[in-house]
Amino acid sequence: MRAQFVLSEIGVGLRRNLTMTIAVVVSVALSLALAGASLLVRDQVNSMKGYWYDKVEVSIYFCTKADQHGSPQCSTGAATDDQVKDVKSQLDKMPLVQSATYESSAEAFQRFKQTNPDNPLLAAVGAESMPQSWRVKLTDPTRYDVIQSAFAGKAGVKSVEDQRKILENLFGLLNGLQTAAFVIMVLMLFVALLLIVNTVRVSAFSRRRETGIMRLVGASNFYVQMPFIAEAAFAALLGAALASVLLLGGHFFVQGWLAKKVLFIHFIGLSSVLAVIPLLVVVGMGMAGIAAFFTLRKYLKV
């Protein structure tokens, strides 16, 4: 009988404050969707770092004849075969080095032509202008500085470059998007919280006569407050459901269209989205329930 009464009161409250309930549902849905998106962006960045950092290499470029007058470290001219072999022998002695692949000037020029077929410099440069290099794969890509300190400035070496620098800009952009989503999420959660408080306050005021009668017949605080708390939690549950639909829709858009266009990004799977959804439901209903409880303590003193 009590459960039936609580359910009927929830229905009455939702009908009486339909427009405010809709506003609560929409604001909760948007804020939770942004919260979920922020978590998913974080997982995406971590996934990409794990995927790409295992594939990045440190490139040790050697001097060419063209570098003799332009680079102080190449003042003696192009690197000799002995200097190239000396770098390889040192790499073989370093436990940090997983593998080292040699790329000749001709191979570097061929790769440049394949990746830049329309570049006007192709007509002006030849294979002799491209530096030979060792492409080094590390067991721990974060320890690039060990290779940098060991070979930078060494005879015949023009530069030591870490491919991670290319990826850092992408990761920085994604982290910026995550921060922006987090800031907007906090603002939306605050708006949703205010709407929940106002909705509960209006609902309590519109049913003050019923709650007064319940006080007179000896109803407990919990029994009086439960319909209002359940009403707010139900609206938040609807918002969490809508947020879940938005996240799933975004996931299928990414996997169905974006993943086919952006092939260099390893996108997270459906399991990551499904793992976030229960958290959104708990946060949404918990926030609404707590906000309603403390609002009712002030406006429904028994």
C-alpha positions in Angstrom: 0.0 0.0 0.0 2.8 2.4 0.9 4.7 1.6 -2.4 1.5 2.3 -4.4 1.1 5.6 -2.6 4.7 6.7 -3.3 4.3 5.8 -7.0 1.1 7.7 -7.3 2.6 10.7 -5.6 5.5 10.6 -8.1 3.1 10.6 -11.0 1.2 13.5 -9.5 4.4 15.5 -9.0 5.6 14.9 -12.5 2.3 16.0 -14.0 2.0 19.1 -11.9 5.5 20.3 -12.8 5.8 18.8 -16.3 7.7 21.7 -17.8 10.2 21.9 -15.0 10.6 18.2 -15.0 11.4 18.3 -18.7 14.0 21.0 -18.0 15.6 18.9 -15.3 15.7 15.8 -17.6 17.3 17.8 -20.4 19.9 19.6 -18.2 20.8 16.4 -16.4 21.1 14.6 -19.8 23.4 17.2 -21.2 25.6 17.5 -18.1 25.9 13.7 -17.8 26.6 13.3 -21.5 29.4 15.9 -21.2 30.7 14.1 -18.1 30.7 10.8 -20.0 32.3 12.4 -23.0 35.0 13.8 -20.8 35.8 10.4 -19.4 35.8 8.8 -22.8 38.1 11.5 -24.2 40.5 10.6 -21.3 40.3 6.9 -22.2 40.8 7.8 -25.8 44.0 9.8 -25.1 45.4 7.0 -22.8 44.5 4.4 -25.5 46.2 6.4 -28.2 49.3 7.0 -26.1 49.6 3.3 -25.4 49.1 2.5 -29.0 51.3 5.1 -30.6 54.1 5.4 -28.0 54.9 1.7 -28.6 55.3 2.5 -32.3 57.3 5.8 -32.2 61.0 5.8 -33.0 63.9 8.0 -32.3 65.7 9.0 -35.5 69.4 9.7 -35.5 70.1 11.7 -38.7 73.7 12.0 -40.1 75.3 14.9 -41.9 75.2 15.4 -45.6 77.4 17.5 -47.9 74.7 20.1 -48.1 74.9 20.5 -44.3 78.6 21.4 -44.2 78.0 25.2 -44.3 74.6 25.3 -42.7 75.1 23.3 -39.6 78.0 23.8 -37.1 78.0 20.2 -36.1 78.5 19.1 -39.7 81.4 21.4 -40.5 83.6 18.4 -41.3 81.3 17.4 -44.1 79.1 14.3 -44.7 79.2 11.5 -42.2 81.5 8.6 -43.0 80.7 4.9 -43.1 82.8 4.4 -40.0 80.8 7.1 -38.1 77.5 5.4 -39.1 78.9 2.0 -38.0 80.2 3.5 -34.7 76.7 4.8 -33.8 75.3 1.3 -34.5 77.9 -0.4 -32.3 77.0 1.9 -29.4 73.2 1.3 -30.0 73.8 -2.4 -29.8 75.4 -2.0 -26.3 72.4 -0.1 -24.9 69.8 -2.2 -23.1 67.2 0.5 -23.7 67.4 -0.1 -27.5 64.9 -2.7 -28.7 65.9 -2.5 -32.4 67.7 -0.2 -34.9 66.8 0.1 -38.6 69.2 1.7 -41.1 67.7 4.0 -43.7 70.0 5.1 -46.6 69.8 8.4 -48.4 68.2 6.7 -51.4 65.6 5.1 -49.2 64.9 8.4 -47.4 64.5 10.1 -50.8 62.1 7.4 -52.1 60.0 7.7 -48.9 59.9 11.5 -49.3 58.7 11.1 -52.9 55.9 8.7 -51.8 54.7 10.9 -49.0 55.1 14.2 -50.9 54.4 13.5 -54.5 53.4 17.0 -55.4 56.2 18.8 -53.5 58.0 21.2 -55.9 61.3 20.5 -54.1 61.4 17.1 -55.7 62.8 18.7 -58.9 65.5 20.5 -57.0 66.8 17.9 -54.6 68.2 14.4 -55.1 69.0 11.4 -52.9 72.3 12.9 -51.8 70.4 15.8 -50.1 68.5 13.3 -47.8 70.3 12.3 -44.6 70.9 8.7 -43.9 69.7 7.6 -40.4 69.2 5.0 -37.8 65.6 4.6 -36.7 65.7 3.4 -33.1 62.8 1.7 -31.3 63.1 1.9 -27.5 61.8 -0.5 -24.9 60.7 2.6 -23.0 59.8 5.4 -25.4 59.6 8.0 -22.5 63.4 7.7 -22.1 64.3 9.4 -25.3 66.6 11.8 -23.4 69.1 8.9 -23.0 69.6 8.6 -26.7 69.6 12.4 -27.1 72.4 12.8 -24.6 74.4 9.9 -26.0 74.5 10.9 -29.7 73.6 14.6 -29.9 76.8 16.4 -31.0 78.6 13.2 -31.8 80.9 13.3 -34.9 78.8 12.9 -38.1 75.5 13.2 -36.3 73.3 16.1 -37.4 70.4 15.7 -35.1 68.4 13.3 -32.8 64.7 13.6 -33.1 61.9 11.9 -31.2 58.7 11.2 -33.1 56.7 11.7 -30.0 56.9 15.4 -30.5 54.7 15.1 -33.5 52.0 13.3 -31.4 52.2 15.6 -28.5 50.3 18.4 -30.4 47.4 15.9 -31.1 47.4 14.7 -27.5 47.5 18.3 -26.3 44.4 19.1 -28.5 42.5 16.1 -27.1 43.5 17.1 -23.5 42.2 20.6 -24.2 38.9 19.2 -25.4 38.7 17.1 -22.3 39.3 20.1 -20.1 36.7 22.2 -22.0 34.1 19.3 -21.7 34.9 19.1 -18.0 34.3 22.8 -17.4 31.1 22.8 -19.4 30.0 19.7 -17.5 30.5 21.4 -14.1 28.4 24.4 -15.2 25.7 22.1 -16.6 25.6 20.0 -13.4 25.3 23.3 -11.4 22.3 24.3 -13.6 20.8 20.9 -13.2 21.2 21.1 -9.5 19.4 24.4 -9.3 16.6 23.1 -11.4 16.2 20.0 -9.2 16.1 22.2 -6.1 13.5 24.5 -7.6 11.4 21.6 -8.9 11.4 20.0 -5.5 10.6 23.3 -3.8 7.7 24.0 -6.1 6.4 20.5 -5.8 6.6 20.7 -2.0 4.7 24.0 -2.0 2.0 22.7 -4.3 1.3 19.7 -2.1 1.7 21.5 1.3 -1.9 20.6 2.2 -1.4 16.9 1.6 1.9 16.9 3.5 0.2 18.8 6.4 -2.4 16.1 6.7 0.2 13.4 6.6 2.0 15.2 9.5 -1.3 15.2 11.5 -1.8 11.5 11.1 1.7 10.8 12.3 3.6 10.0 9.1 7.4 9.8 9.5 9.8 12.3 8.0 11.0 9.7 5.5 7.5 8.7 4.5 6.6 12.4 3.8 9.9 13.1 1.9 10.1 9.9 0.0 7.7 10.8 -2.9 9.7 14.1 -3.6 13.1 12.4 -3.5 11.8 9.6 -5.7 10.4 12.1 -8.1 13.7 14.0 -8.5 15.6 10.7 -8.8 13.2 9.4 -11.5 13.7 12.7 -13.5 17.5 12.2 -13.1 17.1 8.6 -14.3 15.4 9.8 -17.4 18.2 12.3 -17.9 20.8 9.6 -17.5 19.0 7.3 -20.0 19.0 10.2 -22.5 22.7 10.9 -21.8 23.4 7.2 -22.4 21.6 7.3 -25.7 23.6 10.4 -26.8 26.9 8.7 -25.9 25.9 5.5 -27.7 24.9 7.5 -30.7 28.2 9.3 -30.7 30.1 6.0 -30.4 28.3 4.5 -33.4 28.9 7.8 -35.4 32.6 7.6 -34.6 32.9 3.9 -35.4 30.6 4.0 -38.5 31.9 7.1 -40.1 34.8 8.9 -38.4 37.0 5.8 -37.9 36.8 5.1 -41.7 38.0 8.7 -42.4 40.7 9.0 -39.8 42.7 5.8 -40.1 45.7 6.9 -37.9 43.6 7.0 -34.7 42.9 3.8 -32.8 39.4 4.6 -31.4 38.2 3.0 -28.1 35.5 0.4 -28.4 31.9 0.0 -27.2 33.0 -1.6 -24.0 34.4 1.7 -22.8 31.1 3.5 -23.4 29.1 0.7 -21.6 31.5 1.0 -18.7 30.7 4.7 -18.3 26.9 4.4 -18.5 26.3 2.9 -15.0 28.5 5.6 -13.5 26.3 8.3 -15.1 23.1 6.7 -13.7 24.6 6.5 -10.2 25.9 10.1 -10.3 22.6 11.5 -11.8 20.3 9.7 -9.4 22.6 10.3 -6.4 22.9 14.0 -7.2 19.2 14.4 -7.5 18.4 12.4 -4.4 20.8 14.3 -2.2 19.8 17.7 -3.6 16.1 16.8 -2.9 16.8 15.5 0.6 18.6 18.7 1.8 16.0 20.9 0.1 13.2 19.1 1.8 14.9 19.4 5.2 14.4 23.1 4.9 11.0 23.3 3.3 9.3 20.2 4.9 10.3 20.4 8.5 8.3 17.8 10.4 
